[in-house]
Amino acid sequence: MSRVYIVMPAYNEAQNIETTVRQWYPVAEKLHGAGVDARLVIANDGSRDDTFGIMERLKVSHPLFEPLDKPNSGHGATVLYLYRYAIINGADYVFQTDSDGQTSPDEFWQMWEDRDRYDFQIGHRTGRRDGIGRVFVARTLRMVVWLMFHVWVTDANTPFRLMRTDKLQRIMDVIPADYGLCNVAISAIATKWNYRIGWHKITFKPRQGGVNSINMRRIFRIGWKALSDFREINRNLQDTDGL
């Protein structure tokens, strides 16, 4: 029996989290009904609002939902925490998206149907409606990845990806434990190691509510640190292969 974990970080998502759980829980239910050991796992990253309280209440009526609580460490570190959680619990596949309502559960199923064809499947955001600043950052990241890793990645940081955990674990071994742009590094290394990657066009809606914790100042600060971390990752790659 395959085991898949649908994982999401959450920070101050009290306005969104119930809707998000009710939208994505049927995916876990449908997988479970088809004989797949599926879990919806959301990690509360030290929210200052009632995000985790809402999650705990939803757990009562949603048995396949696992709410986790942890101190605040940032989006990237929380995503890595969730990947490790899925791997430790024996997941064969991990699917990651965010909890702010910008992605659609309906677009998960094409990735699931193609799971045997690819090691990594990543969403390609077309017609984005989350602001010109975010589009600029995505394009800049693509150029930085090219300069640092010498690979061209379609959409490096998309929070919509289905990954085989055996391949993911090998990549995580060369990424700093608290790395802020972990999905960028995973996309770049998977491409560099010639893993089988499928790109799927996805819709990316405006944020459904709450406050966006990422602003341009913080993005540039994360990006500056990412450059030094990319150098460390490149050094690690010299002693590692992806076979």
MIKOLMAR-682605 format. One record per residue (C-alpha): x, y, z; residue in one letter. Coordinates in steps of 0.05 Angstrom, whole numbers, padded with zeros to 5 digits, always signed. Layout:
residues N
XYZa/...
//
This chain:
residues 243
+00000+00000+00000m/+00027+00068-00020s/+00031+00121+00034r/+00024+00195+00016v/+00028+00256+00061y/-00004+00321+00039i/+00035+00373+00078v/+00026+00448+00089m/+00059+00501+00134p/+00012+00551+00167a/+00028+00618+00199y/-00028+00664+00223n/-00078+00630+00178e/-00139+00634+00224a/-00180+00665+00168q/-00161+00611+00118n/-00146+00547+00155i/-00215+00518+00162e/-00231+00529+00089t/-00164+00500+00070t/-00175+00437+00111v/-00245+00428+00083r/-00219+00437+00012q/-00161+00389+00017w/-00187+00336+00065y/-00230+00304+00010p/-00165+00290-00028v/-00139+00249+00031a/-00207+00215+00037e/-00210+00196-00036k/-00139+00169-00035l/-00156+00130+00028h/-00218+00101-00005g/-00175+00077-00063a/-00130+00038-00016g/-00076+00091-00005v/-00052+00108+00065d/-00063+00183+00061a/-00055+00238+00112r/-00067+00313+00111l/-00013+00344+00155v/-00010+00418+00172i/+00044+00447+00216a/+00028+00510+00254n/+00092+00552+00253d/+00083+00589+00319g/+00022+00630+00297s/+00001+00688+00340r/-00072+00678+00323d/-00119+00618+00333d/-00094+00578+00275t/-00074+00517+00317f/-00137+00520+00359g/-00180+00516+00297i/-00137+00459+00271m/-00146+00420+00336e/-00222+00429+00333r/-00223+00404+00261l/-00183+00342+00279k/-00243+00315+00318v/-00285+00308+00255s/-00228+00295+00206h/-00191+00231+00227p/-00141+00233+00169l/-00120+00304+00189f/-00057+00311+00233e/-00047+00382+00261p/+00024+00395+00286l/+00048+00452+00329d/+00120+00480+00330k/+00158+00543+00349p/+00163+00595+00294n/+00222+00582+00247s/+00198+00610+00180g/+00165+00580+00119h/+00224+00543+00090g/+00246+00511+00155a/+00174+00489+00168t/+00169+00458+00099v/+00233+00419+00114l/+00204+00399+00181y/+00143+00371+00146l/+00185+00334+00094y/+00224+00301+00150r/+00160+00284+00186y/+00133+00250+00124a/+00197+00211+00113i/+00202+00189+00186i/+00131+00164+00183n/+00145+00122+00121g/+00112+00162+00066a/+00127+00139-00005d/+00104+00206-00033y/+00098+00275-00003v/+00056+00330-00034f/+00068+00401-00011q/+00026+00463-00019t/+00011+00524+00023d/-00049+00536+00069s/-00070+00605+00043d/-00120+00581-00009g/-00080+00600-00071q/-00078+00530-00101t/-00132+00483-00124s/-00142+00411-00099p/-00171+00392-00167d/-00103+00400-00199e/-00071+00349-00152f/-00101+00290-00189w/-00062+00296-00254q/+00002+00292-00213m/-00023+00231-00176w/-00040+00196-00241e/+00031+00209-00266d/+00066+00189-00201r/+00100+00128-00233d/+00127+00169-00291r/+00165+00221-00250y/+00207+00229-00187d/+00186+00301-00178f/+00125+00337-00205q/+00123+00412-00196i/+00070+00463-00212g/+00084+00517-00263h/+00046+00580-00244r/+00017+00614-00305t/-00026+00676-00304g/-00008+00689-00231r/-00052+00736-00192r/-00010+00747-00130d/+00024+00811-00150g/+00079+00835-00196i/+00130+00833-00140g/+00123+00758-00132r/+00129+00748-00207v/+00194+00789-00206f/+00221+00747-00149v/+00205+00682-00186a/+00241+00705-00249r/+00301+00730-00208t/+00306+00663-00173l/+00306+00627-00240r/+00367+00669-00261m/+00402+00658-00194v/+00392+00583-00200v/+00421+00585-00270w/+00482+00624-00246l/+00494+00580-00185m/+00475+00511-00209f/+00478+00518-00285h/+00409+00490-00295v/+00346+00523-00321w/+00286+00511-00276v/+00216+00528-00300t/+00187+00551-00234d/+00234+00535-00177a/+00195+00555-00115n/+00125+00532-00131t/+00086+00509-00069p/+00052+00454-00108f/+00094+00391-00116r/+00089+00316-00111l/+00155+00281-00095m/+00181+00211-00084r/+00210+00211-00014t/+00269+00165-00031d/+00294+00217-00081k/+00275+00275-00036l/+00314+00247+00023q/+00378+00245-00019r/+00370+00318-00037i/+00355+00339+00034m/+00421+00308+00055d/+00457+00366+00020v/+00411+00423+00041i/+00422+00463+00105p/+00373+00440+00159a/+00339+00508+00166d/+00345+00530+00093y/+00295+00585+00076g/+00288+00570+00002l/+00287+00495+00007c/+00239+00484-00051n/+00284+00525-00097v/+00344+00482-00078a/+00304+00418-00086i/+00281+00439-00155s/+00351+00458-00176a/+00385+00395-00149i/+00332+00349-00178a/+00344+00381-00246t/+00420+00379-00239k/+00418+00305-00219w/+00374+00289-00279n/+00316+00262-00238y/+00252+00253-00277r/+00214+00319-00269i/+00144+00334-00294g/+00120+00406-00299w/+00045+00418-00294h/+00011+00484-00309k/-00029+00505-00248i/-00074+00563-00230t/-00050+00609-00174f/-00104+00650-00142k/-00099+00713-00100p/-00090+00700-00026r/-00158+00683+00003q/-00152+00721+00069g/-00106+00737+00127g/-00041+00775+00124v/+00017+00758+00078n/+00078+00749+00122s/+00126+00758+00064i/+00144+00828+00041n/+00197+00852-00008m/+00246+00872+00047r/+00242+00802+00077r/+00247+00770+00009i/+00312+00806-00006f/+00339+00788+00063r/+00323+00714+00051i/+00351+00719-00019g/+00417+00748+00005w/+00425+00691+00055k/+00406+00642+00000a/+00467+00662-00041l/+00515+00639+00013s/+00474+00577+00025d/+00475+00561-00050f/+00551+00562-00046r/+00549+00513+00012e/+00501+00468-00025i/+00546+00469-00086n/+00605+00447-00043r/+00562+00390-00016n/+00542+00370-00086l/+00615+00360-00106q/+00619+00302-00057d/+00550+00273-00071t/+00514+00241-00130d/+00440+00232-00140g/+00440+00159-00159l/
//
